[in-house]
Amino acid sequence: MSTLWSDLVTYADPLMEGLWVSLQLTFMTLGLGLPGGLVLAIAAASRSRAIGMVATTLVELGRGTPVLVLLLLVYNGIPLTLPAFVAAFIALAISTAAYSSEIIRGGLQAVPEDEVEAGQALGMSRAHVLRDVIVPQGLRIAMPPLVGFCIIMFQATSLAYVIAVRELTAQAKSIANETFHYFNLFLLAGALYAALSISASVLNQRAEKRLNRHA
Amino acid sequence: MTNLGTGNPAIRLENVEKSFGDHVVLQNVSLSVGAGQVFALIGPSGAGKSTLLRCINLLERPTSGSITVDGVTIQTDHTIKPKELAALRSRVGMVFQSFNLFPHMTVLRNIALPQQRVLGRSRADAEDRAHALLGRVGLADKASQYPARCSGGQQQRIAIARALALDPKVMLFDEPTSALDPELGLEVLTVMRELADEGMTMVVVTHEMQFARDVSDHLVVMSDGGILEEGDPHDIFSGPRHARTRQFLRAVVDRQ
């Protein structure tokens, strides 16, 4: 126990640097992936069969491919040499877009048809009904599972360790390689992931209550 | 089927038919509503009243027939262009049984937003108009509330204000008081009566027989997807020509 404490004190700086990289990777992934998921969800419900098929195919491919494979594919597979961080963020964003589009689609479909009809009867165009009625409410409905999914993606950034992104897991591993304190370092890394994930879940539950005020 | 409208009718339906697969919901319905007239549509459940009403603004797409509102005619048996649809719907306001306000917007935004989107009014103009209409339906103090904080009767009056804000030529009401207890329903009927007095052309599907008799100036009795009889409400209430009408009126008027 005393060595766990001393490891924490000694390696706090490199671990926090790793955590910061993990968080940056998470936010960039979500920043590209979630809007991508919204676009795919809307496209999958398109009246044009061609657009719907393309979107559905992209979603199924994205969900069907393991994130680890996507990471290796973008980093090593394509002829373009990208910095590890950029490759990780693209691969994780593809996966995020595919998975979140299904969650968002569920939310959009849960918006009562009555309200869509009200919009139509008022003479609003399809695009306006989508933008002003369906999307804001659908996203609200999808918010709790969506935040849960974002927490999973935060944890999935640890996979970027295999393409040498210096995020939290990679930092823990590299310190452990020098000190052989594998147990301590991975325990500390795990505790940091858990601390952030659990805090985010608690905030999510509070936000959910607030969002339901006007339902 | 007599045409009681004078001059150019505000709404004219010609040979409107609607079927879902083999099931015929409306057969060969023709109707003509004069400007300023208040039509009440009554009849048993499943008669096709709501379907007929929803065909007027094409929420329900008729299988065949033509629909004319304020000079805009749509032949329903071929593709309807978005422009035609927009022209038709801009002339028709609709009020639903379940109000269908947008729950994520304040009362004010519910009324202002469609004006901005459909008529291109500025936000300030649209909100001025919304405030004025809220005052007119007696809900000036509700502007910043969300719909869920309003009673059913208040929500329905807000829905009426939302429709009126777009300056429709005709207003359709689909059982506007059926989801309300009698007292709250009365608030809504009062607003509708005022609207009728101001000369708005209205078509009302209703089970409120008193409104049908006293406020409407033309009664249409429907049954099994067709018009059974139509004419002056007092005449039909006192002397229905059709046995089916008599049976229906006995059930709704002479209730114990």
Interface residues (C-beta under 8 A of the other chain):
Chain A: P112 D114 E115 E117 A118 G119 Q120 A121 L122 G123 M124 S125 H128 D132 V133 P136 Q137 R140 R213 H214 A215
Chain B: N57 L59 P82 A86 R89 S90 V92 G93 M94 F96 S98 N100 L101 F102 P103 H104 L113 P114 R117 V118 Y146 P147 A148 A159 R162 A163 L166
